Amino acid sequence: MTGYTDIIRQWATDTRRAGVLSNADGTGEVGLDSEVAGSRLAARFTLKVELDMVSDIRYQVFGCGFSMAACAVAADMSVGYTLDDLQRIDAERICNALQGLPADRSYCANLAAEALQAAVKSARNDHQTVQTSVQSETKHNPEMTSNDPVYSTLINSPKTDCITDEDRHLFACLLAVAVQESHNFSARLGLAKSDITSILKRYFPAVSYDFLSQSAIPEIEPLPEYSEEVISILISHVPIEPCTHDLLTSVWLCYIIVARAALPGHLWVAMGLFERSQLTAAIRRHLPSLAAANHQNMRWKRYLFKQVCDLNGGVMCKAPNCGVCSDYALCFAEE
């Protein structure tokens, strides 16, 4: 998995302290209050304290492998130490213990540190659960609207009869959001310039590549490396019946999904779509076996990275099946 060092893999799969303690002396949570639960990263620490010293600790985490590693190492650093000692465990110490995190995953150490400190506060007061939050750059609202000039130009341009409105909307959103981020907007979609030219010819024949280039802005931030394992999973779902599916669009969508999934926040937002359901609809049209495989309607980024985790022997869920898991709402959401 991209960015996963040996030590991060080791901690991400170390589940010795995963779980929850009953009758805990301190419980701290991040991202689990009713207003945000299920919409962002979350972590919970529960701890036992004897003579002001932590005798046992457990954690639960909803997030990527980096978040799992950060919580695991934070728990390991806590056992046998006093509450005063725990107060000195911050994101920097967690990151150092992991020998560094990728720049775009530094928030995972913050998640673990904030949840741990909330548990310490709980233990020092009345043992009631303490909920806190981490400053997050995760975006939960649409990036794109119908008023965006690039989207508007694309969607209002003449079309050919064989192209559906749904696919024109999909690619208008994708092109418009990528143009907002970089002159090299093709790379922001995981594609080559020739792919963008082909997309325009197919879906927006009256719009030129030069129009997009002139509308693009300088690079906002480097695009994170994408997971080769995710692209392999996606490509395996490209339909093999050329008579019934547009294979080229299916392949484009695979590379676009993996490129946009590398960004923080919800995948449908990163793709510039107006609603979460539009992503699922696009996958059903062009990657139908993938839609069928996610039969429990798990959030798409969560689903894809869970497949990667499973392939690498990781453990993300403790319940025997999703239906009986107390954290069901963290992975699944109505569309």
N, C-alpha and C positions, 0 to 999 in steps of 0.2 A: 504494500500500500504506500502511495506516495507520501514522503515525509516521515514515515515511521522508522525510527532507528531501532536497533536491537533492544536497547534498554526501554524504549517506549512500548514496544511490542510486549516485552517481559512484564511490565507493570499493567498494561492494558488487559492482559490475560490472567493476572494474579487476582483471584477471587477469594482469597483466604478471609478477607474482612468485608466482603460484599454481603449485604443483607441488612437486617434491622434488629436492634436489641429491644426486647420487651422490658417494660418498667425502666426505661432509660432515665438517667439523671439529667441528661441534656439532649435536646433535639433541635437541630438547626437546619433550615431549609432555604433554598434559593430557587425561585421559579415555580413554586408549587402553590402560591396563593390563588384563590378562585378566579381572579381576573386574567391571569396569564397561563395557568396550568395547561399544559399540552401545546402551547404555542411557541415555546422557546426552551433552551437548555435548562435543565433542572438537576439539583443534587440535594441529598439529605444525609446528614450525619447524626448518628445516635451514639451516646457514650455513657459508660459507667465510671463513677468516680468514687475512690476510696481514699480517705485522708488527703483530699485535695489532689490526688494523683489519678490519672486516667488508667483504669485497669483493663478496660476493653472498649472497642469502638467498632462500629459498622457503618457502611455507606451504601447508598443507592444513587444511581446516576442515570439520567436520560441525556444522552449525547453521543459524540463520536468516540473513537478509540483514544484520542488525546485527552478527552474529559475523563474517561475511565481510568487512564493511567495517572492523571493528576489526582483524582480522588483516592486511588489505591495507595499512592506514595504518601499523600497527606495523612491517611489513616495509619500507615506504618510508622510515620514520624511522630505519632502522638502517643502510642501506648507506652506506659511506664514513665511518662512525664507529667509535670504539674500543669494546672490550668494556666499559670503564669507562663510556663514554657510554651504552651500551645498558642498563646496570644502573639508569640513572636514568629509563628509560622505564617508567612505571607506568600503572595503569588511568586515573588522572586525566589524564595527558598524552595518552593515546589518545583519551579522551572529548573533551578540549578540541580535539584536532586534527579531530575529527568535528563540532565545534561543538555538542556535546551529544548524549546518547542519551536516549530515553524512560526514565523512572524504573524501569519494570519490565524494562528491557533493559540496565541498568548492568552486569550480570554478564557481558555479552559483552566488555566492555573488560577485565574481570578475566581472562577466559579467554585473550585474546590476550597480556596482560602476563605471566601465569604461564607460558605455553608459551614465550614469548620468553626469559624469565629462566632457564628450564630449559635452553634451548639454549646460553645464555651459560655456565652452569655446566658443561655438557657440554664446551664448547670449552676451558674453563680447566682441565679435569681430564684424563681419559684418552680423550676423544672418544666415550665410550660414551653411548648414549641415556639421557637423564635423564627419568624420568616423575614427574609431580607431579599435584596435584589442586587444584581450586578449591572453596572452601566453597560448597556448593550447597543450595538450598532445594527442588530437584526431588524430588518424591515418587514413589517406585517401588512402594509397597505400597498396597493398597486403602484408600480413605478410609472405606468403608462396610462394615459387617458385618450379619449377620442379627439381631444383638442391639440394633441401634440402635432406640430407641423409636419414632421416626417411621416408619422403614422397617417395623418389626414391625407397627405399627398399620395401615399401608396394606396390606401384603401379606396380613395375616390378616383383613382386612375382607371382607364378602360380595362376590361378583362375579357378573356376568351371564355367561350361557353363551357368548356370542359373542366374548368377550375371551380371548386366549391368556395363559397363565402367563408366557411370555417377555416379553410387552409389559407386563404388570403389574409384573414384576420390574424392567424397564427404567425405568419411570416412578416406581416406588417409590424406586429408587436416586437418580434425578435430583432428585426432590422433597426427599428426605431430606438429600442433600448440600447443596442450595441453602439449605434452612432452617438448616443449620449455619453459614451465612455471613452471612445478612442478613435483616432484616425484609422488605426488598424482594427476596424470593427469586424472584419472576417475572423480574425484570431479570437476575438471575444466570443464568437459563436463556435469556436473549434473547427472552423472551415477555412478553405483557401479562397483567394480572390476569385478564382475561376468558378467556385461553387456559388458565390454571391451573384456573379454574372448570370449563371444558369438559373438561380432562383428568381432573379428579376425577369429574365426572359420568359420564364414559365408563369409566374404569378402576377407580375407587374410589367408587361411588355412596353408600356409607354414611359416607364421611368428608367433613367440612365444611371449607371454606376457613378458617373461624375456628380449627379445630384446628391447621392449619399456621401461622397467624399467631401463635397463642399459644405454639407450640413454637419459633418463630424467635428468633434472637439478634441483638443489634446488629451493624451492619456491621463486618466484620473488616478489609477493605481495599477500596478502590475497584476496580471491575471494569475491566480494561484495555479500551480501544476495540477493537472487532473489525473484521476486514478485510471491507470491502464486496465485494472481489473473491472472497474465499472463499465468501461467501454466494451470489454469483452462480453460482459453479461448482456449489455444492450444489443450488441451486434448479433448475439445468438438468437435474438427474438425477431430479427428482420424476416419478414415472410418469404417463403421460397416459391410462392405461386405468382409468377409475373403477370398472369392474366387477370388476377383479381386485386392486386395491390400495386401501388406506385413505389417500387423498390428504392428508387433514388431518393425520394422524399423520406422514406423510412430510414435510410442510412444517414441522411442529413440530420434528421431528428435525433438519432443516436449520439452523434458528435456534439450537437447543440446541447442536449441534456447533460452530458458529462462535463462540458465546459461551464455551463451555468450552475451545475451542482457544486462546483468547486468554490463558488462564492458563498459568503455567509447568508443566513436568512432562508426564507422559504423559496423553494425552487420555482414555483409559479410566479412569484414576484420578480425573481432574478431573470425570468424569461420575458418579462414585460407584459404578462397576461393580465386581464382585468379581473379574473376570478380563478380560484383554485380549480373549479370544475372544468375549465377550459384545457388545463394540462391533461387531466384524465381523459377527456374526450379526444384529444390529439393522439394520445397513446393508444386508445381503443381503435382509432382509425388506421394508424400506421404501424403499430407494434401490438397487434391484438393478442398474441400469446403472452406478452408481458402483462397486459391488462388482466388476462385470465389468471395468471400466476399470482398476482396480488389480489386474490379473491376476497380478502378481508378488508380491502380498501385502506391499507396502511398508507400513511403519508409517503409520497414518492421518494424523497431524498432518504428518509428513514429506511424505507424498504430496500433501496439499492445498496446502501451501505451495510445494512444487515446481511444482505447476500454476500458481500465481500467479507464481512466478519465471519460468517459461517464457513466460507471457503478457506479461511485462514485458521480455523479451529477456535475462534474466539467465542466467548459467551456473553451475550447481551441481555438475555432474559432468564429469569429464574423460575417463572411459572411454567407448568407443564404445557399449557396452551394459552393463547392470548385471551380467550374468553373468561378465564378465571383469574387473570392478573389484576391486582389492585391499581396498577398504573396504566390500565388499558387506554385511558383518554390521552395519555402522553404520546402514544404512537398512532392513534387512530382519530380521525375527525370526520364529521359529517360534511358533505360537500354541498 
